[in-house]
Amino acid sequence: ILEEPAFAALDRLPDSIRALKGLTYLNANQTAVSDLSPLAGLTQLGVLELWKTPVQDIAPLAGLTGLEVLDL
């Protein structure tokens, strides 16, 4: 969960997140994350929470076959 105040200034997801192939849940609410490309390929990701973020392009999520919940 990245929703804690300490993560509010987080403006991008680390490229190393690509290695978390078993990641099923990510909460990046209320962060400055706008680029979702590091999530491409995380097909086990089932829940992605991104409300109150500047995300405008969700195209990197197109191949996330396990994604069931996308909260923008």
DSSP file with accessible surface (Angstrom, degrees, kcal/mol):
  #  RESIDUE AA STRUCTURE BP1 BP2  ACC     N-H-->O    O-->H-N    N-H-->O    O-->H-N    TCO  KAPPA ALPHA  PHI   PSI    X-CA   Y-CA   Z-CA
    1    1 A I              0   0  119      0, 0.0     3,-0.3     0, 0.0    27,-0.2   0.000 360.0 360.0 360.0 123.9    0.0    0.0    0.0
    2    2 A L        +     0   0   32     25,-3.5     8,-0.1     1,-0.2    26,-0.1   0.174 360.0 102.3-104.8  15.1    1.5    3.3   -1.1
    3    3 A E        +     0   0   69     24,-0.2    -1,-0.2     3,-0.1    25,-0.1   0.599  49.7 112.1 -78.7 -11.6   -1.3    5.4    0.4
    4    4 A E  S >  S-     0   0  115     -3,-0.3     3,-2.2     1,-0.1     4,-0.4  -0.253  82.6-111.5 -62.0 150.1    0.7    6.5    3.4
    5    5 A P  G >  S+     0   0  111      0, 0.0     3,-1.4     0, 0.0     4,-0.4   0.827 115.5  66.4 -53.2 -31.6    1.6   10.2    3.6
    6    6 A A  G 3  S+     0   0   93      1,-0.3     3,-0.3     2,-0.1    -3,-0.1   0.758 102.4  47.7 -63.3 -23.0    5.3    9.3    3.2
    7    7 A F  G X  S+     0   0   81     -3,-2.2     3,-2.0     1,-0.2    25,-0.4   0.446  80.1  99.5 -97.3   0.2    4.5    8.1   -0.4
    8    8 A A  T <  S+     0   0   53     -3,-1.4    24,-0.3    -4,-0.4    -1,-0.2   0.835  84.2  49.7 -57.9 -32.1    2.4   11.2   -1.4
    9    9 A A  T 3  S+     0   0   85     -4,-0.4    -1,-0.3    -3,-0.3     2,-0.3   0.514  78.4 124.1 -86.2  -3.0    5.4   12.6   -3.3
   10   10 A L    <   +     0   0   47     -3,-2.0    22,-1.9     1,-0.2    23,-0.3  -0.403  34.0 176.8 -60.3 118.1    6.1    9.3   -5.1
   11   11 A D        +     0   0  104     -2,-0.3    23,-0.8     1,-0.2    24,-0.4   0.498  58.5  21.1-108.0  -4.9    6.0   10.4   -8.7
   12   12 A R  S    S-     0   0  132     21,-0.2    -1,-0.2    22,-0.1    21,-0.1  -0.985  73.9-113.0-157.3 153.1    6.9    7.1  -10.5
   13   13 A L        -     0   0    2     22,-0.6     2,-0.1    -2,-0.3    21,-0.0  -0.655  45.7-106.0 -81.3 140.6    6.9    3.4   -9.8
   14   14 A P    >   -     0   0   62      0, 0.0     3,-2.0     0, 0.0     4,-0.2  -0.389  19.2-127.0 -67.6 143.1   10.3    1.8   -9.7
   15   15 A D  G >  S+     0   0   90      1,-0.3     3,-1.9     2,-0.2     4,-0.2   0.814 106.2  72.1 -58.8 -26.8   11.3   -0.2  -12.7
   16   16 A S  G >  S+     0   0   91      1,-0.3     3,-1.7     2,-0.2    -1,-0.3   0.676  75.3  80.4 -66.2 -13.0   12.2   -3.0  -10.3
   17   17 A I  G X  S+     0   0   15     -3,-2.0     3,-1.9     1,-0.3    -1,-0.3   0.785  76.4  74.6 -64.3 -22.1    8.4   -3.5   -9.8
   18   18 A R  G <  S+     0   0   99     -3,-1.9    -1,-0.3     1,-0.3    -2,-0.2   0.768  87.0  61.6 -59.2 -26.2    8.5   -5.5  -13.1
   19   19 A A  G <  S+     0   0   81     -3,-1.7     2,-1.9    -4,-0.2    -1,-0.3   0.619  78.9  88.9 -77.6 -11.8   10.2   -8.3  -11.2
   20   20 A L    X   +     0   0   91     -3,-1.9     3,-2.3    -4,-0.3    -1,-0.2  -0.399  49.1 161.4 -85.8  64.0    7.2   -8.8   -8.9
   21   21 A K  T 3  S+     0   0  122     -2,-1.9    23,-0.5     1,-0.3    -1,-0.2   0.752  71.0  53.2 -59.4 -24.9    5.4  -11.3  -11.3
   22   22 A G  T 3  S+     0   0   60     -3,-0.2    -1,-0.3    21,-0.1     2,-0.1   0.374  75.7 131.9 -92.9   5.7    3.2  -12.5   -8.5
   23   23 A L    <   +     0   0   39     -3,-2.3     3,-0.1    -6,-0.2    21,-0.1  -0.373  23.2 168.5 -62.0 126.5    1.9   -9.1   -7.4
   24   24 A T        +     0   0   85      1,-0.3    22,-2.0    21,-0.2    23,-1.9   0.595  60.0  36.4-114.1 -17.8   -1.9   -9.2   -7.1
   25   25 A Y  E     +a   47   0A  89     21,-0.2     2,-0.4    20,-0.2    -1,-0.3  -0.996  54.6 174.6-143.4 131.6   -2.7   -5.9   -5.4
   26   26 A L  E     -a   48   0A  15     21,-2.0    23,-2.7    -2,-0.4     2,-0.6  -0.967   8.3-169.9-140.6 123.8   -1.3   -2.4   -5.6
   27   27 A N  E     +a   49   0A   4     -2,-0.4   -25,-3.5    21,-0.2   -24,-0.2  -0.947  20.0 156.7-112.6 108.8   -2.7    0.6   -3.9
   28   28 A A    >   +     0   0    0     21,-2.9     3,-0.9    -2,-0.6     5,-0.3  -0.036  23.4 153.6-118.2  26.6   -1.0    3.8   -5.2
   29   29 A N  T 3   +     0   0    1      1,-0.2    23,-0.2    20,-0.1     3,-0.1  -0.233  63.8  13.7 -55.4 145.4   -3.9    6.1   -4.2
   30   30 A Q  T 3  S+     0   0   83     21,-2.3     2,-0.2     1,-0.2    -1,-0.2   0.829  98.7 120.3  57.3  36.7   -3.0    9.8   -3.5
   31   31 A T  S <  S-     0   0    7     -3,-0.9    -1,-0.2    20,-0.3   -23,-0.2  -0.719  73.8-117.3-115.1 176.2    0.5    9.6   -5.0
   32   32 A A        +     0   0   38    -22,-1.9   -21,-0.2   -25,-0.4     2,-0.1   0.238  65.1 137.6 -97.1  13.7    1.9   11.6   -7.9
   33   33 A V        +     0   0    0    -23,-0.3    22,-0.4    -5,-0.3   -21,-0.2  -0.402  12.9 155.2 -62.7 127.9    2.4    8.4  -10.0
   34   34 A S        +     0   0   58    -23,-0.8     2,-0.7     1,-0.2    22,-0.5   0.575  49.8  76.1-126.7 -22.8    1.4    9.0  -13.6
   35   35 A D        +     0   0   79    -24,-0.4   -22,-0.6     1,-0.1    -1,-0.2  -0.834  46.5 176.6 -99.9 115.8    3.4    6.5  -15.7
   36   36 A L    >   +     0   0    1     -2,-0.7     3,-2.3    21,-0.4     4,-0.4   0.384  50.4 106.8 -97.1   3.9    2.0    2.9  -15.5
   37   37 A S  G >   +     0   0   40      1,-0.3     3,-1.4     2,-0.2    -1,-0.2   0.812  69.3  65.2 -58.1 -30.7    4.5    1.4  -17.9
   38   38 A P  G 3  S+     0   0    2      0, 0.0    -1,-0.3     0, 0.0    -2,-0.1   0.732  97.8  58.3 -63.8 -15.0    6.4   -0.5  -15.2
   39   39 A L  G X  S+     0   0    0     -3,-2.3     3,-2.3     2,-0.1    -2,-0.2   0.631  76.1 115.2 -87.9 -14.0    3.2   -2.5  -14.6
   40   40 A A  T <  S+     0   0   41     -3,-1.4    21,-0.1    -4,-0.4     3,-0.1  -0.319  79.1  25.4 -57.6 131.9    3.0   -3.9  -18.1
   41   41 A G  T 3  S+     0   0   40     19,-0.3     2,-1.9     1,-0.1    -1,-0.3   0.319  81.7 120.7  95.5  -8.0    3.5   -7.6  -18.0
   42   42 A L    X   +     0   0    0     -3,-2.3     3,-1.9     1,-0.2    -1,-0.1  -0.505  32.5 167.4 -85.8  72.5    2.2   -8.1  -14.4
   43   43 A T  T 3   +     0   0   57     -2,-1.9    23,-0.8     1,-0.3    -1,-0.2   0.644  67.0  61.3 -68.2 -14.4   -0.5  -10.4  -15.5
   44   44 A Q  T 3  S+     0   0  115    -23,-0.5     2,-0.3    -3,-0.2    -1,-0.3   0.604  73.6 115.4 -85.4 -10.3   -1.3  -11.6  -11.9
   45   45 A L    <   +     0   0    0     -3,-1.9   -21,-0.2     1,-0.2   -20,-0.2  -0.426  33.9 166.9 -64.0 117.2   -2.2   -8.0  -10.8
   46   46 A G        +     0   0   12    -22,-2.0    22,-2.5    -2,-0.3    23,-2.3   0.724  60.7  37.3-105.2 -29.3   -5.9   -8.3  -10.0
   47   47 A V  E     +ab  25  69A  37    -23,-1.9   -21,-2.0    21,-0.2     2,-0.4  -0.991  58.2 176.5-132.2 126.6   -6.6   -5.0   -8.1
   48   48 A L  E     -ab  26  70A   0     21,-2.5    23,-2.6    -2,-0.4     2,-0.5  -0.975   9.0-166.5-132.2 116.6   -5.0   -1.6   -9.0
   49   49 A E  E     +ab  27  71A  39    -23,-2.7   -21,-2.9    -2,-0.4    23,-0.2  -0.919  22.7 152.2-108.4 122.3   -6.1    1.4   -7.0
   50   50 A L    >   +     0   0    2     21,-3.8     3,-0.6    -2,-0.5     5,-0.3   0.059  15.6 147.6-137.0  23.5   -5.1    4.8   -8.4
   51   51 A W  T 3   +     0   0   70     20,-0.3   -21,-2.3    21,-0.3   -20,-0.3  -0.321  69.8  22.8 -70.1 150.0   -7.6    7.4   -7.3
   52   52 A K  T 3  S+     0   0  153      1,-0.3    -1,-0.2   -23,-0.2   -21,-0.1   0.896  98.1 119.1  59.0  44.1   -6.3   10.9   -6.8
   53   53 A T  S <  S-     0   0   28     -3,-0.6    -1,-0.3   -23,-0.2   -21,-0.2  -0.899  74.5-118.7-125.3 161.9   -3.3   10.3   -9.0
   54   54 A P        +     0   0   65      0, 0.0   -20,-0.1     0, 0.0   -22,-0.1   0.236  59.9 145.9 -85.4  17.7   -2.5   12.2  -12.3
   55   55 A V        +     0   0   24    -22,-0.4    -2,-0.1    -5,-0.3   -20,-0.1  -0.319  10.1 157.3 -58.8 129.5   -2.7    9.0  -14.4
   56   56 A Q        +     0   0  184    -22,-0.5     2,-0.6     1,-0.2    -1,-0.2   0.573  58.2  60.3-122.6 -26.1   -4.0    9.8  -17.9
   57   57 A D        +     0   0   98    -23,-0.5   -21,-0.4     1,-0.1    -1,-0.2  -0.920  45.5 168.1-114.1 113.0   -2.8    6.9  -20.0
   58   58 A I    >   +     0   0   76     -2,-0.6     3,-2.2     1,-0.2     4,-0.2   0.316  48.1 109.2-102.8   8.5   -3.9    3.4  -19.0
   59   59 A A  G >   +     0   0   62      1,-0.3     3,-2.2     2,-0.2     4,-0.2   0.845  67.9  65.9 -53.8 -36.4   -2.7    1.8  -22.2
   60   60 A P  G 3  S+     0   0   28      0, 0.0     3,-0.4     0, 0.0    -1,-0.3   0.708  95.4  60.2 -61.9 -13.1    0.2    0.0  -20.4
   61   61 A L  G X  S+     0   0   13     -3,-2.2     3,-2.1     1,-0.2    -2,-0.2   0.502  73.8 101.1 -89.5  -2.9   -2.5   -2.0  -18.6
   62   62 A A  T <  S+     0   0   95     -3,-2.2    -1,-0.2     1,-0.3    -3,-0.1   0.814  82.8  45.5 -55.1 -36.0   -3.9   -3.5  -21.8
   63   63 A G  T 3  S+     0   0   48     -3,-0.4     2,-1.9    -4,-0.2    -1,-0.3   0.374  77.7 113.5 -92.3   7.9   -2.2   -6.9  -21.3
   64   64 A L    X   +     0   0   10     -3,-2.1     3,-1.7     1,-0.2    -1,-0.1  -0.531  39.2 175.2 -82.3  84.0   -3.0   -7.3  -17.7
   65   65 A T  T 3  S+     0   0  125     -2,-1.9    -1,-0.2     1,-0.3   -21,-0.1   0.722  74.1  53.3 -66.5 -21.4   -5.3  -10.3  -18.1
   66   66 A G  T 3  S+     0   0   25    -23,-0.8     2,-0.4    -3,-0.1    -1,-0.3   0.527  77.1 119.8 -90.8  -4.3   -5.8  -10.8  -14.4
   67   67 A L    <   +     0   0   42     -3,-1.7   -21,-0.2     1,-0.2   -20,-0.2  -0.454  23.1 156.3 -69.7 116.7   -6.9   -7.2  -13.7
   68   68 A E        +     0   0  172    -22,-2.5     2,-0.4    -2,-0.4   -21,-0.2   0.667  63.1  41.6-109.8 -28.4  -10.4   -7.3  -12.2
   69   69 A V  E     +b   47   0A  70    -23,-2.3   -21,-2.5     2,-0.0     2,-0.5  -0.986  54.6 173.6-130.4 122.1  -10.6   -4.0  -10.3
   70   70 A L  E     -b   48   0A  62     -2,-0.4     2,-0.7   -23,-0.2   -21,-0.2  -0.967  10.8-169.3-126.2 110.5   -9.2   -0.7  -11.6
   71   71 A D  E      b   49   0A  64    -23,-2.6   -21,-3.8    -2,-0.5   -20,-0.3  -0.897 360.0 360.0-106.6 107.7  -10.1    2.2   -9.3
   72   72 A L              0   0  108     -2,-0.7   -21,-0.3   -23,-0.2    -2,-0.0  -0.854 360.0 360.0-105.6 360.0   -9.2    5.6  -10.9
